Amino acid sequence: MPVVTSPDELIELDIYVHLRPMLHRDLYLKCEGFNFGGSIKMRAAAAMVAAAERDGLLCPDSILVESSSGNLGVALSVIAASKRFEFTCVTDQHCNRTTVELMRALGTRVIVIDQPDPVDGLLGARKAHVRQLCRSDNRYVWLNQYENPANWQAHYENTAPAIAKRFPDLDVIFVGTGTGGTLMGLARYFREHADAVRIIAVDVRGSVNLGGPADLRHIPGLGSSVVAPGLDLAIVDDTIYVTESDTVRACRSLTASGFLFGGSTGTVVSGAMAWLGTNDHHRRLTSLAIAPDLGERYLGTVYDDQWVAETLGPKAVEAEVWARGPSDSTR
Ligand SMILES: Cc1ncc(COP(=O)(O)O)c(C=O)c1O
């Protein structure tokens, strides 16, 4: 076990859960929630701040600013505090209360936007607010996770090689899309280094990232109301949409076995099971899905029966039961 002196030293943890006992398939979850920021966004946060330092964009009085639905905001709060930078996070009303409180506890100034842009929704309004802050005071430095190459490069340089080393015979990887940083980093790496590995992009219905129509979404983390500018779906093998109800059902099934994961892990697992159900009848593929965070930040949503029943309907409260495969008895 590592001994650290700063939180960015605890990012490269390579922890997996084998879901076969629950899902009856060789699907592994890469768990990215075990760090001081509590999510995969620690990778992007550390990489973007390091790139800004390398490029000479930061002075001692710089104020980092970023638009975030939550996880990047917490991750940047951790990194900014450890490096003694001020940080302003522009988030919106869908951000979990705990997440806002976490950022404030770490010394971050949090601005919560509640008026969506008429065309580009809450994300558009958040970005407009960041631009306005940058115009008002030149100490602000916007890392811009949506277009910053350090975001996807963090996954190209670290997440992807770790997976390739651990699973040399991997067939498929399922990745959720927010900014597309994780997806693009993994897809670019595997296209170049192990092209046989299929990369499947997963998104929640209502998000426009994979070409679907915009609709109301309630669970923070995954998806976008504006197509992420860095997304290149030409290097992805397939795409799959998952409803928020299926997301919740999958989360609750994992919890029934003691694994309390965040909302988007349910989305990705549900999408993976649907895709494998269609594409792997003989259950021979070895696959991996990214679990971006853990479940504590979702206790008031995904894991709150009343919230789920009122927001998504009573059926979403029931845990998913995944069918056994013909090969299960022989394993
Ligand atoms: C909770 C959460 N955080 C972060 C991410 C990573 O998003 P991206 O790298 O696309 O910005 C995801 C995507 O699945 C997510 O669900």
The ligand as an ORCA input file, in Angstrom:
! r2SCAN-3c Opt
* xyz 0 1
  C     -19.492     10.173    -12.777
  C     -18.611     10.299    -13.960
  N     -17.512     11.010    -13.865
  C     -16.664     11.104    -14.920
  C     -16.902     10.462    -16.100
  C     -15.913     10.553    -17.209
  O     -16.374     11.345    -18.173
  P     -15.508     11.974    -19.302
  O     -14.112     11.465    -19.249
  O     -16.218     11.578    -20.559
  O     -15.593     13.437    -19.067
  C     -18.016      9.761    -16.243
  C     -18.279      9.048    -17.470
  O     -18.727      7.935    -17.455
  C     -18.890      9.686    -15.149
  O     -19.969      8.977    -15.233
*
